[in-house]
Amino acid sequence: MFTSEKINKIKLESIASLKSEFETLSKEKKIPPEWKKIFSKYSDLNSAAGMETWLNSYFVYHYFADIELEWKKVESKSQEKITEFHSEILNNLLNDFREEDFQFLEWERLKVTKKNISTCLKTFKSKSLKDLTKTQKKFIPGYYLNTYEYAPENPSKAGVDLQLKTGKTPIPKIEQAKNSIKELEHFWKEGFDLFSTLTDTILIVQSDGLVSYSHFTEPGVSYINFIDRDLLDSIDDLIHENAHHHLNLLLKKYRVFKKDDFDTVYYSPWRRELRSLYGIYHASFTFSYGAMLFYHIFTSEKKDRSILTERDFLRAKSRFAEETLMLNYSLEDLQRDRSGLTSRGQEILDKLLTWNEIANHNLKSVLKDLRRTEFDSRLKELDKLLKKKRKEYKNLP
């Protein structure tokens, strides 16, 4: 849908913009030399994630330093005033950060006491200061496969205090990670070229229920759970996170949505819950690349030179069918409400719809091939669920 050459051009423009922003900041502000040194290292490596994190951390550090000054005027006052201060800052964070940012989440669930507020502000500042003064491995481009980080407790509950531990990656899992990259290139050269362009860093992570993730502010950094996943899953995880990097890059360059609309009115087949226009658009983009991956795997003429098993190829067919059924549902919603997208947003949507037409041209024969297999009943249940949800949410949005 998007050539690696076009995407690489946009990526280089983004990197140049980050460097220019730093130059402007350096002229306007007195930045300590040791802070500048960290940015310069990232700049020399063209690490977009490192530069973007540094710039964000610079502003976040001073943002909370200013709040801390305001807090000094309030902390000796009554509990009522302290509670009012907490509420006021919460509203500011909601406007200045995103709801999923840890600063907002930590402040929102904070038990409002003098000690907790003081500690929380210091924590926010110290984290930002660390980003400004210390080089982080994850922002140095490379595939770090020999070790992995794992969470002894549920990350969703631990929040900012989450303590990750480091383990030595089992040799079979190192091989799996390497093979997932090789197999991606083997089956889908175009997808591999996009992966090579956009994914700068791979870090292995593990915790209960975790598949993979990435961050909007860390372009090119993919956190992949190779430990609990098999080879086919891992190839998919690489492409899935790369698709996030892909769309995030486009979102930073282009205005895709006409307005910020966080109303959760679109049913998500993937999460089985209502999501916003942004969430459904993001899901439709990333899972379209997943469907393309599985299509290229099971239609390849080079299966005999792959280390994937016969069951893996059957699973690829099943995953293709599954993603296509879910994409049919969400792309119908996006097509119906495309007025909420800019011309650029609609252009991207049209590319997804074009691919979806190709997928549906193959869907009937794939479903036929999967009859009387272990995957047949699951696909029929999914189809039944989506038809039910279409009736249930037919008047939304």
DRENTISE-872958 format. One record per residue (C-alpha): residue number from 1; residue in three letters; z, x, y. Coordinates in Angstrom, 2 decimals. Layout:
<nodes>
NODE   k   r      zz      xx      yy
NODE NUM ALA       Z       X       Y
...
</nodes>
This chain:
<nodes>
NODE   k   r      zz      xx      yy
NODE   1 MET    0.00    0.00    0.00
NODE   2 PHE    0.83    2.83    2.39
NODE   3 THR   -0.69    6.28    1.93
NODE   4 SER    1.56    9.31    1.73
NODE   5 GLU   -0.51   10.91    4.52
NODE   6 LYS    0.23    8.04    6.92
NODE   7 ILE    3.89    7.98    5.98
NODE   8 ASN    4.22   11.76    6.35
NODE   9 LYS    2.76   11.51    9.86
NODE  10 ILE    5.34    8.87   10.81
NODE  11 LYS    8.11   10.98    9.26
NODE  12 LEU    7.10   14.05   11.29
NODE  13 GLU    7.02   11.93   14.45
NODE  14 SER   10.55   10.74   13.66
NODE  15 ILE   11.76   14.31   13.15
NODE  16 ALA   10.19   15.37   16.46
NODE  17 SER   11.92   12.45   18.19
NODE  18 LEU   15.33   13.52   16.84
NODE  19 LYS   14.79   17.08   18.08
NODE  20 SER   13.73   15.78   21.48
NODE  21 GLU   16.82   13.57   21.68
NODE  22 PHE   19.02   16.60   21.02
NODE  23 GLU   17.25   18.64   23.72
NODE  24 THR   17.80   15.86   26.24
NODE  25 LEU   21.45   15.53   25.23
NODE  26 SER   21.97   19.29   25.55
NODE  27 LYS   20.72   19.20   29.13
NODE  28 GLU   22.94   16.27   30.08
NODE  29 LYS   26.15   17.17   28.23
NODE  30 LYS   28.15   20.33   27.68
NODE  31 ILE   28.05   20.66   23.90
NODE  32 PRO   30.21   23.33   22.19
NODE  33 PRO   28.07   26.18   20.74
NODE  34 GLU   29.53   25.69   17.24
NODE  35 TRP   28.40   22.06   17.32
NODE  36 LYS   24.91   23.05   18.42
NODE  37 LYS   24.72   25.55   15.59
NODE  38 ILE   25.04   22.78   12.99
NODE  39 PHE   22.27   20.71   14.54
NODE  40 SER   20.02   23.77   14.82
NODE  41 LYS   20.40   24.45   11.10
NODE  42 TYR   19.35   20.92   10.24
NODE  43 SER   16.52   21.18   12.76
NODE  44 ASP   15.20   24.39   11.20
NODE  45 LEU   15.12   22.63    7.81
NODE  46 ASN   13.51   19.47    9.25
NODE  47 SER   16.44   17.54    7.77
NODE  48 ALA   16.06   14.11    9.37
NODE  49 ALA   19.27   12.94    7.68
NODE  50 GLY   21.24   15.90    9.01
NODE  51 MET   19.93   15.55   12.55
NODE  52 GLU   20.34   11.77   12.68
NODE  53 THR   23.89   11.97   11.29
NODE  54 TRP   24.79   14.69   13.81
NODE  55 LEU   23.47   12.67   16.75
NODE  56 ASN   25.17    9.49   15.54
NODE  57 SER   28.43   11.38   15.00
NODE  58 TYR   28.29   12.83   18.52
NODE  59 PHE   28.16    9.37   20.04
NODE  60 VAL   30.67    7.90   17.56
NODE  61 TYR   33.15   10.71   18.27
NODE  62 HIS   33.09   10.03   22.00
NODE  63 TYR   33.03    6.26   21.42
NODE  64 PHE   36.35    6.38   19.57
NODE  65 ALA   37.75    9.04   21.88
NODE  66 ASP   37.30    6.54   24.72
NODE  67 ILE   38.92    3.78   22.64
NODE  68 GLU   41.82    6.12   21.88
NODE  69 LEU   42.39    6.57   25.63
NODE  70 GLU   42.52    2.80   26.04
NODE  71 TRP   44.88    2.58   23.08
NODE  72 LYS   47.33    4.93   24.79
NODE  73 LYS   47.73    2.33   27.52
NODE  74 VAL   48.49   -0.44   25.01
NODE  75 GLU   50.47    1.08   22.13
NODE  76 SER   53.84    0.79   23.89
NODE  77 LYS   53.32   -2.90   24.68
NODE  78 SER   54.17   -6.04   22.71
NODE  79 GLN   52.77   -6.91   19.29
NODE  80 GLU   50.82   -9.71   20.93
NODE  81 LYS   49.05   -7.23   23.24
NODE  82 ILE   48.39   -4.90   20.32
NODE  83 THR   46.84   -7.75   18.34
NODE  84 GLU   44.68   -8.66   21.35
NODE  85 PHE   43.55   -5.03   21.58
NODE  86 HIS   42.63   -5.02   17.89
NODE  87 SER   40.60   -8.24   18.27
NODE  88 GLU   38.80   -6.95   21.36
NODE  89 ILE   37.81   -3.71   19.63
NODE  90 LEU   36.70   -5.66   16.54
NODE  91 ASN   34.29   -7.67   18.70
NODE  92 ASN   33.01   -4.47   20.29
NODE  93 LEU   32.46   -2.88   16.88
NODE  94 LEU   30.56   -5.95   15.72
NODE  95 ASN   28.21   -5.58   18.68
NODE  96 ASP   27.91   -1.79   18.66
NODE  97 PHE   27.85   -1.14   14.90
NODE  98 ARG   26.53   -3.02   11.88
NODE  99 GLU   28.74   -5.31    9.82
NODE 100 GLU   28.35   -3.08    6.77
NODE 101 ASP   29.35    0.12    8.63
NODE 102 PHE   32.65    1.46    7.38
NODE 103 GLN   34.12    1.60   10.91
NODE 104 PHE   33.74   -2.15   11.31
NODE 105 LEU   34.93   -2.90    7.78
NODE 106 GLU   38.00   -0.68    8.04
NODE 107 TRP   38.98   -2.05   11.44
NODE 108 GLU   38.45   -5.64   10.31
NODE 109 ARG   40.79   -5.36    7.31
NODE 110 LEU   43.37   -3.23    9.10
NODE 111 LYS   46.95   -4.48    9.05
NODE 112 VAL   47.66   -4.54   12.78
NODE 113 THR   50.52   -2.14   13.48
NODE 114 LYS   50.87    0.70   16.00
NODE 115 LYS   50.84    3.31   13.28
NODE 116 ASN   47.81    1.86   11.49
NODE 117 ILE   45.73    1.63   14.65
NODE 118 SER   46.58    5.20   15.69
NODE 119 THR   45.81    6.52   12.20
NODE 120 CYS   42.55    4.59   11.97
NODE 121 LEU   41.26    5.89   15.30
NODE 122 LYS   42.14    9.46   14.35
NODE 123 THR   40.35    9.02   11.01
NODE 124 PHE   37.18    7.80   12.71
NODE 125 LYS   37.25   10.72   15.13
NODE 126 SER   37.99   13.33   12.47
NODE 127 LYS   35.13   12.14   10.26
NODE 128 SER   32.71   12.35   13.17
NODE 129 LEU   34.05   15.76   14.11
NODE 130 LYS   33.48   16.99   10.57
NODE 131 ASP   29.84   15.90   10.77
NODE 132 LEU   29.49   17.78   14.06
NODE 133 THR   31.12   21.04   13.01
NODE 134 LYS   30.41   21.52    9.30
NODE 135 THR   27.14   21.73    7.40
NODE 136 GLN   27.00   19.15    4.61
NODE 137 LYS   25.20   19.99    1.37
NODE 138 LYS   23.68   16.53    1.11
NODE 139 PHE   21.75   17.18    4.32
NODE 140 ILE   20.23   20.39    3.01
NODE 141 PRO   17.05   19.24    1.22
NODE 142 GLY   17.13   19.77   -2.55
NODE 143 TYR   17.74   18.10   -5.89
NODE 144 TYR   21.39   18.77   -6.78
NODE 145 LEU   21.55   17.96  -10.47
NODE 146 ASN   24.14   20.34  -11.95
NODE 147 THR   27.15   18.47  -10.58
NODE 148 TYR   27.94   14.85   -9.81
NODE 149 GLU   30.50   12.96   -7.78
NODE 150 TYR   32.39   10.05   -9.23
NODE 151 ALA   34.85    7.50   -7.94
NODE 152 PRO   38.05    7.06   -9.98
NODE 153 GLU   38.50    3.67   -8.28
NODE 154 ASN   36.26    0.84   -7.13
NODE 155 PRO   34.39    2.05   -4.00
NODE 156 SER   34.26   -1.45   -2.50
NODE 157 LYS   38.07   -1.55   -2.40
NODE 158 ALA   38.84    2.06   -1.53
NODE 159 GLY   36.88    2.10    1.75
NODE 160 VAL   37.26    5.04    4.10
NODE 161 ASP   40.09    6.48    2.01
NODE 162 LEU   37.87    6.79   -1.07
NODE 163 GLN   38.52   10.13   -2.77
NODE 164 LEU   35.51   11.32   -4.75
NODE 165 LYS   35.87   13.83   -7.54
NODE 166 THR   33.29   16.33   -8.76
NODE 167 GLY   32.23   16.81  -12.36
NODE 168 LYS   29.76   18.98  -14.23
NODE 169 THR   26.65   17.01  -15.15
NODE 170 PRO   26.08   16.88  -18.93
NODE 171 ILE   22.98   18.88  -19.87
NODE 172 PRO   21.17   15.83  -21.38
NODE 173 LYS   21.62   14.02  -18.07
NODE 174 ILE   20.24   16.98  -16.11
NODE 175 GLU   17.19   16.86  -18.36
NODE 176 GLN   16.94   13.11  -17.87
NODE 177 ALA   16.94   13.55  -14.09
NODE 178 LYS   14.21   16.19  -14.27
NODE 179 ASN   12.17   14.13  -16.72
NODE 180 SER   12.39   11.03  -14.54
NODE 181 ILE   10.59   12.94  -11.77
NODE 182 LYS    7.99   14.32  -14.20
NODE 183 GLU    7.36   10.91  -15.74
NODE 184 LEU    6.94    9.34  -12.31
NODE 185 GLU    4.20   11.85  -11.50
NODE 186 HIS    2.68   11.36  -14.95
NODE 187 PHE    2.33    7.59  -14.64
NODE 188 TRP    1.86    6.94  -10.93
NODE 189 LYS    0.46    9.73   -8.75
NODE 190 GLU    0.40    7.62   -5.58
NODE 191 GLY    4.03    6.60   -6.05
NODE 192 PHE    4.98   10.20   -6.78
NODE 193 ASP    3.27   11.38   -3.58
NODE 194 LEU    5.30    8.88   -1.56
NODE 195 PHE    8.44    9.99   -3.39
NODE 196 SER    7.70   13.66   -2.63
NODE 197 THR    7.13   12.79    1.02
NODE 198 LEU   10.21   10.67    1.60
NODE 199 THR   12.95   11.76   -0.83
NODE 200 ASP   14.36   15.07    0.42
NODE 201 THR   17.66   15.11   -1.45
NODE 202 ILE   18.93   13.74   -4.76
NODE 203 LEU   22.65   13.62   -5.49
NODE 204 ILE   24.09   12.37   -8.76
NODE 205 VAL   26.91    9.84   -8.45
NODE 206 GLN   28.82    7.67  -10.89
NODE 207 SER   31.25    4.76  -10.74
NODE 208 ASP   31.68    1.44  -12.50
NODE 209 GLY   28.78   -0.90  -11.82
NODE 210 LEU   26.96    1.59   -9.58
NODE 211 VAL   23.20    1.99   -9.98
NODE 212 SER   21.92    3.84   -6.92
NODE 213 TYR   22.12    3.64   -3.15
NODE 214 SER   21.04    5.19    0.13
NODE 215 HIS   21.94    4.81    3.80
NODE 216 PHE   19.83    3.75    6.78
NODE 217 THR   21.22    6.67    8.78
NODE 218 GLU   20.56    9.23    6.03
NODE 219 PRO   16.77    9.17    5.66
NODE 220 GLY   15.59   10.89    2.51
NODE 221 VAL   18.99   11.15    0.78
NODE 222 SER   19.17    9.26   -2.54
NODE 223 TYR   22.38    8.78   -4.52
NODE 224 ILE   21.42    8.11   -8.15
NODE 225 ASN   23.63    7.26  -11.13
NODE 226 PHE   21.84    9.14  -13.91
NODE 227 ILE   25.08    9.20  -15.92
NODE 228 ASP   25.13    5.52  -16.93
NODE 229 ARG   21.38    4.88  -16.91
NODE 230 ASP   18.54    5.75  -19.27
NODE 231 LEU   15.19    7.41  -18.50
NODE 232 LEU   13.20    4.28  -17.64
NODE 233 ASP   16.03    3.03  -15.42
NODE 234 SER   16.18    6.40  -13.66
NODE 235 ILE   12.47    6.42  -12.84
NODE 236 ASP   12.94    2.96  -11.35
NODE 237 ASP   16.01    4.08   -9.39
NODE 238 LEU   14.05    6.96   -7.82
NODE 239 ILE   11.29    4.60   -6.67
NODE 240 HIS   13.75    1.93   -5.52
NODE 241 GLU   15.66    4.26   -3.20
NODE 242 ASN   12.42    5.85   -2.04
NODE 243 ALA   11.20    2.38   -1.06
NODE 244 HIS   14.36    1.97    1.04
NODE 245 HIS   13.57    5.28    2.80
NODE 246 HIS   10.01    4.04    3.24
NODE 247 LEU   10.90    0.73    4.87
NODE 248 ASN   13.71    2.26    6.94
NODE 249 LEU   11.21    4.73    8.39
NODE 250 LEU    8.89    1.86    9.32
NODE 251 LEU   11.79   -0.10   10.83
NODE 252 LYS   12.69    2.87   13.04
NODE 253 LYS    9.12    3.21   14.30
NODE 254 TYR    8.05   -0.41   14.57
NODE 255 ARG    9.59   -3.66   15.72
NODE 256 VAL    9.30   -5.78   12.59
NODE 257 PHE   11.52   -8.78   13.38
NODE 258 LYS   11.17  -10.87   16.53
NODE 259 LYS   14.93  -11.17   16.86
NODE 260 ASP   18.13  -10.19   15.08
NODE 261 ASP   18.70  -13.13   12.78
NODE 262 PHE   21.67  -12.75   10.47
NODE 263 ASP   21.73  -16.36    9.26
NODE 264 THR   21.97  -16.31    5.46
NODE 265 VAL   19.52  -19.07    4.62
NODE 266 TYR   17.22  -17.45    2.04
NODE 267 TYR   18.12  -17.52   -1.64
NODE 268 SER   17.93  -14.04   -3.17
NODE 269 PRO   16.80  -14.00   -6.83
NODE 270 TRP   18.19  -10.49   -7.15
NODE 271 ARG   21.68  -11.10   -5.80
NODE 272 ARG   21.84  -14.80   -6.69
NODE 273 GLU   23.17  -15.61   -3.24
NODE 274 LEU   21.90  -16.50    0.24
NODE 275 ARG   20.72  -13.66    2.45
NODE 276 SER   19.21  -13.19    5.90
NODE 277 LEU   15.55  -12.72    6.78
NODE 278 TYR   16.23   -8.98    7.05
NODE 279 GLY   17.83   -8.87    3.61
NODE 280 ILE   15.04  -10.80    1.87
NODE 281 TYR   12.35   -8.76    3.63
NODE 282 HIS   14.03   -5.52    2.55
NODE 283 ALA   14.43   -6.75   -1.04
NODE 284 SER   10.84   -7.93   -1.26
NODE 285 PHE    9.58   -4.57   -0.05
NODE 286 THR   11.67   -2.41   -2.37
NODE 287 PHE   11.24   -4.53   -5.49
NODE 288 SER    7.48   -4.70   -4.90
NODE 289 TYR    7.46   -0.96   -5.45
NODE 290 GLY    9.50   -1.46   -8.60
NODE 291 ALA    6.96   -3.96   -9.91
NODE 292 MET    4.14   -1.54   -9.09
NODE 293 LEU    5.92    1.23  -10.97
NODE 294 PHE    6.35   -0.83  -14.13
NODE 295 TYR    2.74   -2.01  -13.90
NODE 296 HIS    1.48    1.59  -13.79
NODE 297 ILE    3.69    2.53  -16.73
NODE 298 PHE    2.65   -0.18  -19.18
NODE 299 THR   -1.05   -0.11  -18.19
NODE 300 SER   -1.33    3.68  -18.36
NODE 301 GLU   -3.79    5.33  -20.73
NODE 302 LYS   -1.51    8.37  -20.89
NODE 303 LYS    1.33    6.82  -22.90
NODE 304 ASP    0.85    9.23  -25.80
NODE 305 ARG    1.73   12.14  -23.50
NODE 306 SER    4.97   10.55  -22.33
NODE 307 ILE    8.48   10.88  -23.73
NODE 308 LEU    9.16    7.19  -23.11
NODE 309 THR    9.58    5.15  -26.29
NODE 310 GLU    7.59    2.12  -27.46
NODE 311 ARG   10.55   -0.05  -26.53
NODE 312 ASP   10.52    1.50  -23.04
NODE 313 PHE    6.91    0.40  -22.59
NODE 314 LEU    7.85   -3.10  -23.71
NODE 315 ARG   10.79   -3.05  -21.30
NODE 316 ALA    8.43   -1.96  -18.52
NODE 317 LYS    6.34   -5.08  -19.21
NODE 318 SER    9.47   -7.20  -19.13
NODE 319 ARG   10.70   -5.64  -15.89
NODE 320 PHE    7.26   -6.12  -14.32
NODE 321 ALA    7.33   -9.81  -15.26
NODE 322 GLU   10.90  -10.21  -14.05
NODE 323 GLU   10.23   -8.59  -10.67
NODE 324 THR    7.00  -10.53  -10.20
NODE 325 LEU    8.70  -13.88  -10.85
NODE 326 MET   11.42  -13.05   -8.32
NODE 327 LEU    8.93  -11.69   -5.79
NODE 328 ASN    6.90  -14.89   -6.10
NODE 329 TYR   10.00  -16.80   -4.99
NODE 330 SER   10.94  -14.61   -2.01
NODE 331 LEU    7.43  -13.86   -0.79
NODE 332 GLU    6.82  -17.62   -0.64
NODE 333 ASP    9.80  -17.89    1.70
NODE 334 LEU    8.59  -15.00    3.85
NODE 335 GLN    5.06  -16.38    3.99
NODE 336 ARG    6.34  -19.79    5.05
NODE 337 ASP    8.54  -18.33    7.79
NODE 338 ARG    6.36  -15.42    8.87
NODE 339 SER    6.68  -16.61   12.49
NODE 340 GLY    9.99  -14.73   12.57
NODE 341 LEU    8.08  -11.47   12.13
NODE 342 THR    6.16   -9.47   14.71
NODE 343 SER    2.48   -8.70   14.16
NODE 344 ARG    3.53   -5.40   12.57
NODE 345 GLY    6.06   -7.17   10.37
NODE 346 GLN    3.38   -9.62    9.26
NODE 347 GLU    0.98   -6.76    8.56
NODE 348 ILE    3.51   -5.20    6.18
NODE 349 LEU    4.14   -8.60    4.59
NODE 350 ASP    0.40   -9.04    4.03
NODE 351 LYS    0.32   -5.75    2.11
NODE 352 LEU    3.11   -7.04   -0.12
NODE 353 LEU    1.26  -10.31   -0.64
NODE 354 THR   -1.94   -8.46   -1.56
NODE 355 TRP   -0.09   -6.53   -4.25
NODE 356 ASN    1.59   -9.73   -5.41
NODE 357 GLU   -1.82  -11.31   -6.00
NODE 358 ILE   -2.73   -8.41   -8.30
NODE 359 ALA    0.60   -8.76  -10.09
NODE 360 ASN    0.13  -12.48  -10.66
NODE 361 HIS   -3.37  -11.89  -11.99
NODE 362 ASN   -1.70   -9.92  -14.80
NODE 363 LEU    1.49  -11.97  -15.18
NODE 364 LYS    0.17  -14.63  -17.56
NODE 365 SER   -1.09  -12.11  -20.13
NODE 366 VAL    2.12  -10.08  -19.86
NODE 367 LEU    4.28  -13.15  -20.51
NODE 368 LYS    2.08  -13.94  -23.50
NODE 369 ASP    2.58  -10.41  -24.87
NODE 370 LEU    6.34  -10.81  -24.52
NODE 371 ARG    6.57  -14.02  -26.52
NODE 372 ARG    8.72  -13.73  -29.61
NODE 373 THR   10.25  -10.50  -28.28
NODE 374 GLU   13.87   -9.93  -27.27
NODE 375 PHE   12.85  -10.38  -23.61
NODE 376 ASP   11.19  -13.78  -23.90
NODE 377 SER   14.26  -16.01  -23.59
NODE 378 ARG   15.61  -14.10  -20.60
NODE 379 LEU   12.33  -14.48  -18.70
NODE 380 LYS   12.19  -18.20  -19.49
NODE 381 GLU   15.77  -18.61  -18.24
NODE 382 LEU   14.86  -16.76  -15.04
NODE 383 ASP   11.81  -18.95  -14.47
NODE 384 LYS   13.93  -22.07  -15.03
NODE 385 LEU   16.60  -20.83  -12.59
NODE 386 LEU   14.07  -20.05   -9.86
NODE 387 LYS   12.50  -23.50  -10.15
NODE 388 LYS   15.96  -25.05   -9.88
NODE 389 LYS   16.81  -22.95   -6.81
NODE 390 ARG   13.50  -23.83   -5.18
NODE 391 LYS   14.42  -27.51   -5.36
NODE 392 GLU   17.99  -26.81   -4.26
NODE 393 TYR   16.97  -24.82   -1.18
NODE 394 LYS   13.68  -26.55   -0.38
NODE 395 ASN   14.93  -27.59    3.08
NODE 396 LEU   16.05  -24.09    4.07
NODE 397 PRO   15.82  -22.49    6.48
</nodes>
